[in-house]
Amino acid sequence: MLLNQFLILAAAMFSLGIYGLLVRRNIVLILLSVELMLAAVNINLIAFESVLRSPEAIGQVFSIFVITVAAAEVGIGLAIVLMIFRNRKSANVDELDLMRW
């Protein structure tokens, strides 16, 4: 497969993630959109690594780092969402306009 196919797939996934980030109002769906964007970044990293063929496998190392950061983001993000849902009884972003308890 050609590099262009992977780049088009990653661009489409990243665009869907941006769209979900801007349009959705549910915090869980916003987190899923961020995860979709991070998956698109991973596709780009691996695609460019396959073209460059460096012996250090830098793209794969960065991809594993991005997966680790994404896992931490999901864990912490869902914990924050759970606490917001317990306190506010809603996971809607529009209702989170106050920064006080």
C-alpha positions as CSV (number, residue, x, y, z in Angstrom):
1,M,0.0,0.0,0.0
2,L,1.1,3.5,-0.7
3,L,1.9,6.2,1.8
4,N,-0.9,8.4,0.4
5,Q,-3.6,5.9,1.4
6,F,-2.4,5.9,5.0
7,L,-2.2,9.7,5.1
8,I,-5.7,10.1,3.6
9,L,-7.1,7.7,6.2
10,A,-5.3,9.5,9.0
11,A,-6.5,12.9,7.8
12,A,-10.1,11.6,7.6
13,M,-9.9,10.2,11.1
14,F,-8.3,13.4,12.5
15,S,-11.0,15.5,10.7
16,L,-13.8,13.3,12.3
17,G,-12.1,13.8,15.7
18,I,-12.0,17.5,15.2
19,Y,-15.6,17.5,14.1
20,G,-16.6,15.5,17.2
21,L,-14.6,17.7,19.5
22,L,-16.4,20.8,18.2
23,V,-19.9,19.5,17.8
24,R,-20.5,17.1,20.6
25,R,-21.8,18.3,24.0
26,N,-21.3,15.1,26.0
27,I,-18.0,14.8,27.8
28,V,-17.6,11.1,27.1
29,L,-18.1,11.7,23.3
30,I,-15.5,14.5,23.4
31,L,-13.0,12.1,25.0
32,L,-13.7,9.5,22.3
33,S,-13.1,12.2,19.7
34,V,-9.7,13.0,21.2
35,E,-8.9,9.3,21.2
36,L,-9.8,9.2,17.5
37,M,-7.4,12.0,16.8
38,L,-4.6,10.3,18.7
39,A,-5.2,7.1,16.7
40,A,-4.8,9.2,13.5
41,V,-1.5,10.5,14.8
42,N,-0.4,6.9,15.4
43,I,-1.3,6.0,11.9
44,N,0.8,8.9,10.6
45,L,3.8,7.9,12.8
46,I,3.8,4.3,11.7
47,A,3.2,5.2,8.0
48,F,6.2,7.6,8.0
49,E,8.3,5.0,9.9
50,S,7.6,2.5,7.2
51,V,8.7,4.9,4.5
52,L,11.9,6.1,6.3
53,R,12.9,2.6,7.5
54,S,15.2,3.9,10.2
55,P,17.0,1.2,12.3
56,E,16.0,2.9,15.6
57,A,12.2,2.6,14.9
58,I,11.6,6.1,16.1
59,G,8.0,6.2,14.8
60,Q,7.1,3.0,16.6
61,V,8.6,4.4,19.9
62,F,6.7,7.6,19.5
63,S,3.5,5.6,18.7
64,I,3.9,3.6,21.9
65,F,4.4,6.8,23.8
66,V,1.2,8.3,22.3
67,I,-0.7,5.1,23.2
68,T,0.6,5.4,26.8
69,V,-0.5,9.0,27.0
70,A,-3.9,8.2,25.5
71,A,-4.4,5.5,28.2
72,A,-3.5,7.9,31.0
73,E,-5.8,10.5,29.4
74,V,-8.7,8.0,29.3
75,G,-8.2,6.9,32.9
76,I,-7.9,10.4,34.3
77,G,-10.5,11.9,32.0
78,L,-13.2,9.3,32.8
79,A,-12.5,9.7,36.5
80,I,-13.1,13.4,36.2
81,V,-16.2,12.8,34.1
82,L,-17.5,10.4,36.8
83,M,-17.0,12.9,39.5
84,I,-18.7,15.7,37.4
85,F,-21.6,13.3,36.7
86,R,-22.0,12.5,40.4
87,N,-22.0,16.2,41.4
88,R,-24.0,17.7,38.6
89,K,-26.2,14.7,37.5
90,S,-25.3,15.5,33.9
91,A,-22.3,15.0,31.5
92,N,-23.3,17.9,29.2
93,V,-20.5,20.4,28.6
94,D,-23.0,23.3,28.4
95,E,-24.0,22.9,32.0
96,L,-20.4,23.1,33.3
97,D,-20.1,26.9,33.1
98,L,-19.4,27.4,36.8
99,M,-16.0,26.7,38.2
100,R,-17.2,26.5,41.8
101,W,-18.7,23.6,43.8
